[in-house]
């Protein structure tokens, strides 16, 4: 699969080149970011919960930085933390691809216009967020 974003060629053709998030991570990620408000804000709203599931499982992936050819991309930590509901959220001391939670950051998750890419600080990895599909009438 190849993506084009602002003149960057992003190639992710083999399983070794990218990481897709897993279903069991969805609730964990939401609970970490929204804390004791997760039920009220996300889980009680079926449409919003489904949008988050699709975001995590279908629209986001992590790829090796070597798969990106061209310009530098913004660092994920430069976007700030989404700590409105959980003031204890912190940047991970060490990156672990199996439990990295992108929802912790103030990213353009629901942009309908373009692919968003962010470098995961101090790693050789890039987070790619596909655009939110437009709603059909």
C-alpha positions in Angstrom: 0.0 0.0 0.0 1.4 3.4 -0.9 0.2 6.8 0.4 1.1 10.2 -0.9 1.1 13.1 1.6 2.5 16.6 0.8 5.1 15.1 -1.6 6.1 12.3 0.8 5.9 8.8 -0.5 4.8 6.4 2.2 5.2 2.7 1.4 3.9 0.0 3.7 3.9 -3.2 1.8 4.9 -5.9 4.2 3.9 -6.8 7.7 7.4 -6.0 8.9 7.0 -2.4 7.6 4.0 -1.5 9.7 2.0 -2.1 12.8 -1.8 -2.1 13.0 -3.5 -1.5 16.3 -5.6 -4.4 17.8 -9.2 -4.6 18.9 -8.3 -5.2 22.5 -6.4 -1.9 22.6 -9.4 0.3 21.8 -11.0 0.3 25.3 -7.7 0.5 27.0 -6.6 3.6 25.0 -10.0 5.3 25.6 -9.9 4.5 29.3 -6.3 5.8 29.7 -7.2 9.2 28.0 -10.7 9.7 29.4 -10.3 8.2 32.8 -13.4 8.1 34.9 -15.2 10.1 32.2 -14.8 7.4 29.6 -18.2 5.9 30.1 -20.0 9.2 30.1 -18.0 10.8 27.2 -17.3 7.9 24.8 -18.8 4.5 25.7 -22.3 5.8 26.3 -22.4 7.3 22.8 -22.5 4.4 20.4 -21.7 6.5 17.3 -18.8 8.2 18.9 -17.4 4.9 20.3 -17.7 3.3 16.8 -15.9 6.3 15.3 -13.0 5.8 17.8 -12.9 2.1 17.0 -12.7 2.8 13.3 -10.1 5.4 13.9 -7.9 3.1 15.9 -8.4 -0.1 13.9 -8.8 1.1 10.4 -7.5 4.6 10.0 -4.2 4.5 12.0 -1.0 2.6 11.6 2.6 2.9 12.6 5.3 2.5 9.9 9.1 2.6 10.0 10.5 6.0 9.2 12.6 4.5 6.5 9.3 4.0 4.6 9.0 7.8 4.3 11.0 9.5 1.6 11.1 13.3 1.6 10.6 16.0 4.1 10.6 15.8 7.9 7.3 15.3 9.6 6.1 17.0 12.9 6.9 15.2 16.1 4.0 13.8 18.0 4.9 15.4 21.3 4.9 18.9 19.7 1.2 18.5 19.3 0.6 18.4 23.1 -1.1 16.0 25.4 -4.9 15.5 25.5 -5.0 15.6 29.2 -8.4 17.4 29.7 -10.0 14.3 31.3 -6.9 12.7 32.8 -4.4 15.2 34.1 -2.0 12.4 35.0 -1.3 11.6 31.3 2.4 11.7 30.5 4.6 11.1 27.5 5.9 7.5 27.5 9.4 7.3 29.0 10.2 4.6 26.5 8.4 3.7 23.3 6.8 0.3 23.1 5.0 -0.3 19.8 2.6 -2.8 21.5 1.2 -0.3 24.0 1.8 3.1 22.4 -1.5 5.1 22.8 -1.8 7.8 20.1 -5.1 9.1 21.6 -3.0 10.7 24.4 -1.9 13.4 21.9 -3.8 16.4 20.5 -3.8 15.1 16.9 -6.1 15.7 13.9 -7.9 12.4 14.3 -11.1 13.3 12.5 -9.8 15.5 9.6 -11.8 14.7 6.5 -9.4 16.4 4.1 -6.0 14.8 4.3 -3.7 12.1 5.7 -1.9 13.2 8.8 1.6 11.9 9.7 3.6 12.4 12.9 7.1 11.2 14.0 7.0 9.3 17.2 9.8 11.0 19.2 13.1 9.3 19.7 12.1 6.4 17.4 12.3 5.3 13.8 8.5 5.2 13.6 5.8 7.4 12.1 2.1 7.4 13.0 -0.2 7.7 9.9 -3.8 8.8 10.3 -6.0 8.3 7.3 -8.7 11.0 6.7 -12.2 10.5 8.3 -14.6 9.4 5.5 -17.2 11.9 4.7 -20.7 11.0 5.8 -23.1 9.8 3.1 -26.5 11.5 2.8 
